[in-house]
Amino acid sequence: QDLVLFIPFRISLTSLAIALTMRVKALVALSLAGTASAGDPYHVDVTNGNFTISEVTMHTPATNDKWQERAVAVLTMTGKSEKIVDAGTLQYQVYEHGVPNFIASGSFSYFHCDNHGCDPTQPMALNLTDPFNANSDFTINWQFQMPYSDPSADLHNYQVVVWGTDQDHVPYDFSATV
């Protein structure tokens, strides 16, 4: 299932074709209302897998929602899981328009893990309302620092590609491009 969200904040982002292989169930287009006139706009494309993402928000609190080099961005995604998740990882890559490769990347564990496994009741990136229910509501919350602009970039516009994988690795739980 694909979910396309158009969120009216002002930001200078362009659409890059970033393909992630996913099991696609359906296509849904949704427009969310609301504005934050002080912030930059952004566009979100979501492909659902084991998770159904219903809302995505992105903020840069220290820069009044302006995307700038070195600004800390906070992304929050809410939705519903379609399976019991025992472990997993959220991964991301940051792209800049005109630069052929990603310019920053990182990952976050879904839950606290140790040598005995992961504990879904101790959330890190993924907070499940009912960790032992296959149809639990969830919130994914994570942050990253915007990288320095690449001098060779033609527009200095960014895209963040984020995806999640659980203990089974395939299919992805979700993928999103902001």
MDTraj code that builds the backbone (N, CA, C; nanometers):
import mdtraj as md
import numpy as np

residues = "GLN ASP LEU VAL LEU PHE ILE PRO PHE ARG ILE SER LEU THR SER LEU ALA ILE ALA LEU THR MET ARG VAL LYS ALA LEU VAL ALA LEU SER LEU ALA GLY THR ALA SER ALA GLY ASP PRO TYR HIS VAL ASP VAL THR ASN GLY ASN PHE THR ILE SER GLU VAL THR MET HIS THR PRO ALA THR ASN ASP LYS TRP GLN GLU ARG ALA VAL ALA VAL LEU THR MET THR GLY LYS SER GLU LYS ILE VAL ASP ALA GLY THR LEU GLN TYR GLN VAL TYR GLU HIS GLY VAL PRO ASN PHE ILE ALA SER GLY SER PHE SER TYR PHE HIS CYS ASP ASN HIS GLY CYS ASP PRO THR GLN PRO MET ALA LEU ASN LEU THR ASP PRO PHE ASN ALA ASN SER ASP PHE THR ILE ASN TRP GLN PHE GLN MET PRO TYR SER ASP PRO SER ALA ASP LEU HIS ASN TYR GLN VAL VAL VAL TRP GLY THR ASP GLN ASP HIS VAL PRO TYR ASP PHE SER ALA THR VAL".split()
xyz = np.array([
    [0.0851, -0.1164, 0.0000],
    [0.0000, 0.0000, 0.0000],
    [0.0897, 0.1227, 0.0000],
    [0.0666, 0.2141, -0.0917],
    [0.1421, 0.3384, -0.0966],
    [0.0554, 0.4487, -0.0399],
    [0.1156, 0.5380, 0.0341],
    [0.0465, 0.6532, 0.0893],
    [0.1294, 0.7744, 0.0533],
    [0.0698, 0.8691, -0.0170],
    [0.1404, 0.9890, -0.0576],
    [0.0849, 1.1033, 0.0244],
    [0.1712, 1.1696, 0.1012],
    [0.1290, 1.2792, 0.1867],
    [0.1868, 1.4090, 0.1329],
    [0.1058, 1.5118, 0.1229],
    [0.1521, 1.6438, 0.0843],
    [0.1349, 1.7323, 0.2072],
    [0.2454, 1.7742, 0.2669],
    [0.2397, 1.8501, 0.3906],
    [0.2841, 1.9920, 0.3600],
    [0.1961, 2.0921, 0.3814],
    [0.2238, 2.2282, 0.3371],
    [0.3130, 2.3092, 0.4313],
    [0.4388, 2.2778, 0.4383],
    [0.5398, 2.3599, 0.5021],
    [0.6320, 2.4038, 0.3892],
    [0.6934, 2.5190, 0.3990],
    [0.7799, 2.5648, 0.2912],
    [0.9209, 2.5121, 0.3114],
    [0.9745, 2.4460, 0.2087],
    [1.1138, 2.3996, 0.2048],
    [1.1540, 2.3849, 0.0589],
    [1.2783, 2.4039, 0.0297],
    [1.3218, 2.3885, -0.1078],
    [1.3717, 2.2454, -0.1282],
    [1.2791, 2.1538, -0.1534],
    [1.3102, 2.0142, -0.1851],
    [1.2630, 1.9846, -0.3262],
    [1.3336, 1.9024, -0.3969],
    [1.2885, 1.8589, -0.5291],
    [1.2601, 1.7103, -0.5244],
    [1.1851, 1.6638, -0.6215],
    [1.1523, 1.5214, -0.6270],
    [1.2614, 1.4471, -0.7013],
    [1.3269, 1.3555, -0.6325],
    [1.4241, 1.2652, -0.6943],
    [1.3607, 1.1272, -0.6985],
    [1.3913, 1.0518, -0.8024],
    [1.3370, 0.9159, -0.8106],
    [1.4283, 0.8236, -0.7314],
    [1.3868, 0.7909, -0.6088],
    [1.4602, 0.6991, -0.5231],
    [1.3750, 0.5730, -0.5135],
    [1.4247, 0.4631, -0.5681],
    [1.3440, 0.3408, -0.5716],
    [1.3872, 0.2480, -0.4600],
    [1.2919, 0.2004, -0.3834],
    [1.3145, 0.0958, -0.2847],
    [1.2196, -0.0182, -0.3184],
    [1.2710, -0.1389, -0.3288],
    [1.1874, -0.2530, -0.3641],
    [1.0976, -0.2877, -0.2467],
    [0.9685, -0.2937, -0.2732],
    [0.8698, -0.3218, -0.1684],
    [0.7570, -0.4054, -0.2260],
    [0.6871, -0.4743, -0.1405],
    [0.5622, -0.5391, -0.1781],
    [0.4560, -0.4305, -0.1713],
    [0.3941, -0.4010, -0.2846],
    [0.2982, -0.2911, -0.2937],
    [0.1576, -0.3487, -0.2953],
    [0.0725, -0.2973, -0.2079],
    [-0.0639, -0.3482, -0.1985],
    [-0.1637, -0.2584, -0.2694],
    [-0.1523, -0.1267, -0.2563],
    [-0.2486, -0.0345, -0.3173],
    [-0.1884, 0.1041, -0.3165],
    [-0.2517, 0.1970, -0.3859],
    [-0.2048, 0.3352, -0.3892],
    [-0.3153, 0.4245, -0.3362],
    [-0.2780, 0.5107, -0.2411],
    [-0.3737, 0.6021, -0.1813],
    [-0.3107, 0.7401, -0.1832],
    [-0.3844, 0.8409, -0.2233],
    [-0.3348, 0.9784, -0.2174],
    [-0.4122, 1.0522, -0.1102],
    [-0.3415, 1.1284, -0.0291],
    [-0.4039, 1.1967, 0.0826],
    [-0.3395, 1.3335, 0.0971],
    [-0.4189, 1.4365, 0.1139],
    [-0.3674, 1.5695, 0.1418],
    [-0.3986, 1.6036, 0.2864],
    [-0.2990, 1.6504, 0.3585],
    [-0.3205, 1.6907, 0.4964],
    [-0.3341, 1.8421, 0.5022],
    [-0.4272, 1.8906, 0.5805],
    [-0.4487, 2.0345, 0.5932],
    [-0.3604, 2.0892, 0.7037],
    [-0.3391, 2.2199, 0.7010],
    [-0.2628, 2.2869, 0.8043],
    [-0.1413, 2.3551, 0.7449],
    [-0.0985, 2.4602, 0.8074],
    [0.0193, 2.5314, 0.7595],
    [0.1045, 2.5741, 0.8770],
    [0.2279, 2.5963, 0.8492],
    [0.3208, 2.6563, 0.9438],
    [0.3976, 2.7586, 0.8622],
    [0.3457, 2.8792, 0.8537],
    [0.3966, 2.9796, 0.7610],
    [0.5436, 3.0122, 0.7832],
    [0.5959, 2.9939, 0.9052],
    [0.7356, 3.0248, 0.9308],
    [0.8285, 2.9157, 0.8786],
    [0.7755, 2.7965, 0.8543],
    [0.8598, 2.6842, 0.8148],
    [0.8695, 2.6673, 0.6650],
    [0.9610, 2.5788, 0.6252],
    [0.9795, 2.5438, 0.4846],
    [0.8869, 2.4282, 0.4495],
    [0.8327, 2.4243, 0.3264],
    [0.7434, 2.3136, 0.2888],
    [0.8238, 2.1866, 0.2598],
    [0.7587, 2.0738, 0.2741],
    [0.8195, 1.9485, 0.2331],
    [0.7104, 1.8547, 0.1841],
    [0.7518, 1.7563, 0.1074],
    [0.6614, 1.6587, 0.0471],
    [0.7044, 1.5206, 0.0965],
    [0.6083, 1.4338, 0.1242],
    [0.6383, 1.3008, 0.1745],
    [0.5735, 1.1958, 0.0852],
    [0.6515, 1.0979, 0.0400],
    [0.6004, 0.9794, -0.0293],
    [0.6262, 0.8604, 0.0617],
    [0.5223, 0.7827, 0.0910],
    [0.5342, 0.6673, 0.1793],
    [0.4913, 0.5417, 0.1057],
    [0.5682, 0.4340, 0.1208],
    [0.5291, 0.3027, 0.0733],
    [0.5164, 0.2138, 0.1966],
    [0.3964, 0.1636, 0.2191],
    [0.3711, 0.0795, 0.3356],
    [0.4085, -0.0644, 0.3067],
    [0.4542, -0.1342, 0.4088],
    [0.4846, -0.2763, 0.4024],
    [0.4144, -0.3434, 0.5189],
    [0.4912, -0.3811, 0.6219],
    [0.4339, -0.4397, 0.7424],
    [0.3725, -0.3340, 0.8339],
    [0.4007, -0.2085, 0.8078],
    [0.3433, -0.0967, 0.8827],
    [0.2588, -0.0141, 0.7875],
    [0.1511, 0.0432, 0.8383],
    [0.0722, 0.1401, 0.7635],
    [0.0968, 0.2757, 0.8276],
    [0.1649, 0.3639, 0.7549],
    [0.1967, 0.4978, 0.8048],
    [0.0780, 0.5883, 0.7751],
    [0.0264, 0.6565, 0.8769],
    [-0.0879, 0.7457, 0.8564],
    [-0.0493, 0.8928, 0.8613],
    [0.0623, 0.9261, 0.9272],
    [0.1026, 1.0665, 0.9363],
    [0.2537, 1.0755, 0.9491],
    [0.3111, 1.1752, 0.8837],
    [0.4542, 1.2031, 0.8925],
    [0.4710, 1.3518, 0.9174],
    [0.5487, 1.3883, 1.0185],
    [0.5804, 1.5290, 1.0423],
    [0.7311, 1.5430, 1.0538],
    [0.7805, 1.6577, 1.0145],
    [0.9231, 1.6867, 1.0235],
    [0.9408, 1.8276, 1.0742],
    [1.0247, 1.8422, 1.1765],
    [1.0503, 1.9739, 1.2360],
    [1.1997, 1.9940, 1.2556],
    [1.2409, 2.1178, 1.2483],
    [1.3759, 2.1579, 1.2877],
    [1.3576, 2.2662, 1.3937],
    [1.3351, 2.2270, 1.5201],
    [1.2968, 2.3215, 1.6245],
    [1.3923, 2.4396, 1.6431],
    [1.5220, 2.4168, 1.6373],
    [1.6180, 2.5246, 1.6634],
    [1.6234, 2.6279, 1.5513],
    [1.5753, 2.5900, 1.4313],
    [1.5806, 2.6836, 1.3178],
    [1.4403, 2.7223, 1.2723],
    [1.3422, 2.7076, 1.3614],
    [1.2042, 2.7487, 1.3312],
    [1.1515, 2.6802, 1.2046],
    [1.1778, 2.5512, 1.1928],
    [1.1354, 2.4674, 1.0800],
    [1.1923, 2.5121, 0.9457],
    [1.3077, 2.5738, 0.9482],
    [1.3829, 2.6051, 0.8259],
    [1.4914, 2.4992, 0.8102],
    [1.4981, 2.4404, 0.6901],
    [1.6025, 2.3422, 0.6626],
    [1.7317, 2.4154, 0.6327],
    [1.8312, 2.3927, 0.7137],
    [1.9607, 2.4571, 0.6968],
    [2.0694, 2.3549, 0.7253],
    [2.1893, 2.3833, 0.6748],
    [2.3035, 2.2995, 0.7080],
    [2.3141, 2.2896, 0.8594],
    [2.3404, 2.1679, 0.9073],
    [2.3657, 2.1380, 1.0474],
    [2.2439, 2.1524, 1.1384],
    [2.1260, 2.1841, 1.0839],
    [2.0036, 2.1888, 1.1654],
    [1.9683, 2.0457, 1.2073],
    [1.9182, 2.0301, 1.3285],
    [1.8727, 1.8992, 1.3756],
    [1.7264, 1.8841, 1.3367],
    [1.6980, 1.7825, 1.2560],
    [1.5617, 1.7553, 1.2100],
    [1.5023, 1.6423, 1.2927],
    [1.3760, 1.6578, 1.3322],
    [1.3038, 1.5564, 1.4086],
    [1.1903, 1.5043, 1.3209],
    [1.1918, 1.3758, 1.2910],
    [1.0857, 1.3127, 1.2124],
    [1.0010, 1.2251, 1.3032],
    [0.8699, 1.2366, 1.2876],
    [0.7756, 1.1549, 1.3632],
    [0.6787, 1.0925, 1.2642],
    [0.6598, 0.9620, 1.2755],
    [0.5653, 0.8882, 1.1916],
    [0.4722, 0.8110, 1.2833],
    [0.3434, 0.8144, 1.2513],
    [0.2470, 0.7371, 1.3290],
    [0.1719, 0.6437, 1.2355],
    [0.1196, 0.5350, 1.2919],
    [0.0446, 0.4411, 1.2111],
    [0.0104, 0.3165, 1.2888],
    [-0.0040, 0.2054, 1.2143],
    [-0.0443, 0.0775, 1.2731],
    [0.0437, -0.0333, 1.2150],
    [0.0902, -0.1218, 1.3042],
    [0.1680, -0.2378, 1.2591],
    [0.0727, -0.3470, 1.2126],
    [0.1240, -0.4361, 1.1285],
    [0.0445, -0.5475, 1.0788],
    [0.1067, -0.6811, 1.1168],
    [0.2004, -0.6790, 1.2117],
    [0.2634, -0.8022, 1.2590],
    [0.3289, -0.7739, 1.3931],
    [0.3617, -0.8784, 1.4654],
    [0.4360, -0.8626, 1.5902],
    [0.5819, -0.8362, 1.5548],
    [0.6375, -0.7319, 1.6121],
    [0.7754, -0.6919, 1.5838],
    [0.8595, -0.7206, 1.7077],
    [0.9612, -0.8057, 1.6909],
    [1.0499, -0.8427, 1.8015],
    [1.1807, -0.7645, 1.8001],
    [1.2212, -0.7176, 1.6829],
    [1.3478, -0.6462, 1.6667],
    [1.3408, -0.5708, 1.5346],
    [1.4296, -0.4758, 1.5152],
    [1.4326, -0.4064, 1.3871],
    [1.5193, -0.2828, 1.3910],
    [1.5319, -0.2223, 1.2741],
    [1.6177, -0.1064, 1.2570],
    [1.5537, -0.0070, 1.1611],
    [1.5602, 0.1191, 1.1966],
    [1.5233, 0.2287, 1.1083],
    [1.6538, 0.2773, 1.0449],
    [1.6553, 0.2934, 0.9129],
    [1.7751, 0.3386, 0.8430],
    [1.7404, 0.4596, 0.7569],
    [1.8381, 0.5471, 0.7342],
    [1.8117, 0.6639, 0.6512],
    [1.9352, 0.7028, 0.5707],
    [1.9076, 0.7723, 0.4599],
    [2.0117, 0.8318, 0.3760],
    [1.9643, 0.9713, 0.3362],
    [2.0556, 1.0674, 0.3359],
    [2.0247, 1.2047, 0.2952],
    [2.0899, 1.2288, 0.1594],
    [2.0102, 1.2795, 0.0662],
    [2.0561, 1.3118, -0.0689],
    [2.0461, 1.4618, -0.0906],
    [2.1325, 1.5140, -0.1759],
    [2.1260, 1.6541, -0.2154],
    [2.1140, 1.6589, -0.3673],
    [2.0228, 1.7433, -0.4174],
    [1.9969, 1.7521, -0.5613],
    [2.1253, 1.7833, -0.6366],
    [2.1520, 1.7029, -0.7386],
    [2.2706, 1.7239, -0.8209],
    [2.3920, 1.6449, -0.7750],
    [2.3837, 1.5786, -0.6595],
    [2.4936, 1.4960, -0.6103],
    [2.4531, 1.3506, -0.6324],
    [2.5341, 1.2713, -0.7036],
    [2.4901, 1.1382, -0.7454],
    [2.4729, 1.0357, -0.6329],
    [2.5344, 1.0562, -0.5179],
    [2.5266, 0.9601, -0.4085],
    [2.4732, 1.0275, -0.2829],
    [2.4299, 0.9456, -0.1865],
    [2.3845, 1.0055, -0.0611],
    [2.5019, 1.0727, 0.0088],
    [2.4712, 1.1756, 0.0874],
    [2.5764, 1.2541, 0.1518],
    [2.5816, 1.2328, 0.3029],
    [2.4830, 1.1628, 0.3573],
    [2.4827, 1.1271, 0.4990],
    [2.3917, 1.0056, 0.5162],
    [2.4168, 0.9280, 0.6208],
    [2.3329, 0.8113, 0.6477],
    [2.3454, 0.7734, 0.7940],
    [2.2537, 0.6899, 0.8377],
    [2.2580, 0.6421, 0.9749],
    [2.1491, 0.5402, 0.9999],
    [2.1444, 0.4883, 1.1226],
    [2.0420, 0.3911, 1.1592],
    [2.0146, 0.3999, 1.3084],
    [1.8956, 0.3522, 1.3467],
    [1.8525, 0.3505, 1.4856],
    [1.7816, 0.2187, 1.5117],
    [1.8096, 0.1547, 1.6240],
    [1.7386, 0.0330, 1.6624],
    [1.5947, 0.0667, 1.6972],
    [1.5032, -0.0243, 1.6634],
    [1.3645, -0.0067, 1.7041],
    [1.3521, -0.0081, 1.8566],
    [1.4234, -0.1046, 1.9205],
    [1.4109, -0.1266, 2.0647],
    [1.5489, -0.1398, 2.1274],
    [1.5513, -0.1362, 2.2609],
    [1.6754, -0.1631, 2.3333],
    [1.7082, -0.3112, 2.3169],
    [1.8320, -0.3407, 2.2787],
    [1.8759, -0.4779, 2.2577],
    [2.0045, -0.5027, 2.3362],
    [2.0234, -0.6273, 2.3776],
    [2.1489, -0.6693, 2.4402],
    [2.1808, -0.8105, 2.3908],
    [2.2739, -0.8780, 2.4562],
    [2.3138, -1.0107, 2.4093],
    [2.2040, -1.1161, 2.4288],
    [2.0930, -1.0801, 2.4939],
    [1.9807, -1.1726, 2.5123],
    [1.8669, -1.1439, 2.4143],
    [1.8836, -1.0429, 2.3293],
    [1.7804, -1.0075, 2.2319],
    [1.7289, -0.8661, 2.2541],
    [1.6192, -0.8354, 2.1874],
    [1.5598, -0.7013, 2.1939],
    [1.4328, -0.7051, 2.2775],
    [1.4033, -0.5924, 2.3427],
    [1.2866, -0.5824, 2.4293],
    [1.1896, -0.4795, 2.3722],
    [1.0793, -0.5245, 2.3081],
    [0.9829, -0.4314, 2.2484],
    [0.9140, -0.3392, 2.3493],
    [0.9276, -0.3690, 2.4790],
    [0.8693, -0.2803, 2.5810],
    [0.9647, -0.1668, 2.6170],
    [1.0849, -0.1675, 2.5570],
    [1.1826, -0.0603, 2.5784],
    [1.2121, 0.0072, 2.4436],
    [1.1232, 0.0959, 2.4017],
    [1.1372, 0.1555, 2.2681],
    [1.2590, 0.2464, 2.2563],
    [1.3149, 0.2471, 2.1368],
    [1.4165, 0.3459, 2.1005],
    [1.3587, 0.4281, 1.9852],
    [1.3616, 0.3772, 1.8614],
    [1.3014, 0.4507, 1.7494],
    [1.1536, 0.4175, 1.7326],
    [1.1108, 0.2964, 1.7717],
    [0.9735, 0.2502, 1.7499],
    [0.9037, 0.2282, 1.8838],
    [0.7964, 0.3024, 1.9065],
    [0.7172, 0.2875, 2.0281],
    [0.5830, 0.2258, 1.9906],
    [0.5659, 0.0973, 2.0232],
    [0.4408, 0.0268, 1.9970],
    [0.3478, 0.0455, 2.1164],
    [0.2211, 0.0833, 2.0905],
    [0.1236, 0.0994, 2.1981],
    [0.1028, -0.0327, 2.2712],
    [0.0936, -0.1434, 2.1966],
    [0.0765, -0.2774, 2.2523],
    [0.1783, -0.3688, 2.1841],
    [0.2996, -0.3807, 2.2404],
    [0.4086, -0.4519, 2.1724],
    [0.3808, -0.5988, 2.1407],
    [0.2821, -0.6597, 2.2059],
    [0.2569, -0.8022, 2.1847],
    [0.1301, -0.8256, 2.1030],
    [0.0832, -0.7208, 2.0345],
    [-0.0350, -0.7275, 1.9490],
    [0.0105, -0.7038, 1.8049],
    [-0.0303, -0.7892, 1.7139],
    [0.0099, -0.7752, 1.5734],
    [-0.0474, -0.6502, 1.5088],
    [-0.1520, -0.5931, 1.5634],
    [-0.2157, -0.4735, 1.5065],
    [-0.2047, -0.3549, 1.6015],
    [-0.0862, -0.3288, 1.6496],
    [-0.0634, -0.2217, 1.7454],
    [-0.0465, -0.0867, 1.6757],
    [-0.0970, 0.0193, 1.7373],
    [-0.0632, 0.1541, 1.6941],
    [0.0823, 0.1785, 1.7304],
    [0.1479, 0.2689, 1.6570],
    [0.2876, 0.2974, 1.6870],
    [0.3216, 0.4424, 1.6579],
    [0.4325, 0.4845, 1.7155],
    [0.4967, 0.6115, 1.6830],
    [0.6440, 0.5829, 1.6597],
    [0.6946, 0.6291, 1.5464],
    [0.8379, 0.6239, 1.5181],
    [0.8876, 0.7665, 1.5324],
    [0.9867, 0.7845, 1.6164],
    [1.0397, 0.9181, 1.6410],
    [1.1919, 0.9099, 1.6365],
    [1.2536, 0.9935, 1.5532],
    [1.3990, 0.9938, 1.5426],
    [1.4461, 1.1298, 1.4937],
    [1.5729, 1.1540, 1.5091],
    [1.6284, 1.2822, 1.4645],
    [1.7643, 1.2600, 1.4003],
    [1.8018, 1.3555, 1.3162],
    [1.9326, 1.3520, 1.2525],
    [1.9758, 1.4956, 1.2268],
    [2.1037, 1.5143, 1.2083],
    [2.1554, 1.6476, 1.1784],
    [2.1720, 1.6624, 1.0277],
    [2.1153, 1.7698, 0.9730],
    [2.1305, 1.7974, 0.8305],
    [2.2794, 1.8136, 0.8006],
    [2.3274, 1.7527, 0.6921],
    [2.4706, 1.7617, 0.6596],
    [2.5055, 1.8976, 0.5981],
    [2.6349, 1.9209, 0.5868],
    [2.6813, 2.0371, 0.5125],
    [2.6437, 2.0188, 0.3667],
    [2.6118, 2.1267, 0.2972],
    [2.5831, 2.1194, 0.1545],
    [2.7093, 2.0830, 0.0782],
    [2.6922, 2.0039, -0.0267],
    [2.8024, 1.9684, -0.1141],
    [2.8234, 2.0842, -0.2111],
    [2.9445, 2.1391, -0.2215],
    [2.9682, 2.2523, -0.3118],
    [2.9347, 2.2227, -0.4576],
    [2.9359, 2.0946, -0.4970],
    [2.9061, 2.0601, -0.6365],
    [2.7561, 2.0501, -0.6642],
    [2.6723, 2.0573, -0.5600],
    [2.5267, 2.0453, -0.5787],
    [2.4748, 2.1655, -0.6555],
    [2.3749, 2.1404, -0.7426],
    [2.3236, 2.2501, -0.8245],
    [2.2132, 2.3309, -0.7570],
    [2.1368, 2.2734, -0.6648],
    [2.0259, 2.3474, -0.6031],
    [2.0314, 2.3530, -0.4514],
    [2.1139, 2.2741, -0.3872],
    [2.1218, 2.2652, -0.2412],
    [1.9858, 2.2310, -0.1799],
    [1.9139, 2.1402, -0.2454],
    [1.7876, 2.0866, -0.1944],
    [1.8137, 1.9455, -0.1449],
    [1.7493, 1.9093, -0.0355],
    [1.7730, 1.7800, 0.0273],
    [1.6530, 1.6873, 0.0152],
    [1.6810, 1.5567, 0.0197],
    [1.5794, 1.4539, 0.0378],
    [1.6326, 1.3547, 0.1391],
    [1.5428, 1.3079, 0.2251],
    [1.5768, 1.2048, 0.3225],
    [1.4974, 1.0807, 0.2849],
    [1.5662, 0.9702, 0.2646],
    [1.5023, 0.8418, 0.2380],
    [1.5172, 0.7589, 0.3656],
    [1.4057, 0.7112, 0.4183],
    [1.4066, 0.6349, 0.5434],
    [1.3276, 0.5062, 0.5231],
    [1.3740, 0.3963, 0.5817],
    [1.3025, 0.2708, 0.5720],
    [1.3260, 0.1915, 0.6999],
    [1.2355, 0.0990, 0.7265],
    [1.2457, 0.0169, 0.8459],
    [1.2394, -0.1307, 0.8114],
    [1.3184, -0.2093, 0.8820],
    [1.3153, -0.3542, 0.8656],
    [1.3027, -0.4186, 1.0030],
    [1.2208, -0.5224, 1.0107],
    [1.2045, -0.5934, 1.1375],
    [1.2894, -0.7202, 1.1370],
    [1.2602, -0.8107, 1.2291],
    [1.3387, -0.9324, 1.2457],
    [1.3411, -1.0205, 1.1215],
    [1.2451, -1.0066, 1.0308],
    [1.2409, -1.0888, 0.9095],
    [1.3140, -1.0251, 0.7915],
    [1.3505, -0.8989, 0.8020],
    [1.4277, -0.8236, 0.7019],
    [1.3533, -0.7941, 0.5722],
    [1.2686, -0.8829, 0.5244],
    [1.1964, -0.8645, 0.3994],
    [1.0528, -0.9049, 0.4219],
    [0.9535, -0.8352, 0.3745],
    [0.9644, -0.7051, 0.3089],
    [0.9929, -0.5953, 0.4110],
    [1.0297, -0.4770, 0.3606],
    [1.0486, -0.3636, 0.4503],
    [0.9198, -0.3368, 0.5247],
    [0.9313, -0.2829, 0.6463],
    [0.8126, -0.2419, 0.7214],
    [0.7483, -0.1211, 0.6554],
    [0.8305, -0.0319, 0.6006],
    [0.7844, 0.0881, 0.5305],
    [0.9053, 0.1505, 0.4633],
    [0.8816, 0.2403, 0.3708],
    [0.9858, 0.3300, 0.3211],
    [0.9200, 0.4647, 0.2970],
    [0.9973, 0.5695, 0.3133],
    [0.9448, 0.7043, 0.2943],
    [1.0547, 0.7937, 0.2383],
    [1.0123, 0.8881, 0.1563],
    [1.1028, 0.9907, 0.1050],
    [1.0446, 1.1252, 0.1446],
    [1.1247, 1.2064, 0.2141],
    [1.0817, 1.3386, 0.2591],
    [1.1644, 1.4410, 0.1847],
])
top = md.Topology()
chain = top.add_chain()
for i, resn in enumerate(residues, 1):
    res = top.add_residue(resn, chain, resSeq=i)
    for name in ("N", "CA", "C"):
        top.add_atom(name, md.element.get_by_symbol(name[0]), res)
traj = md.Trajectory(xyz[None], top)
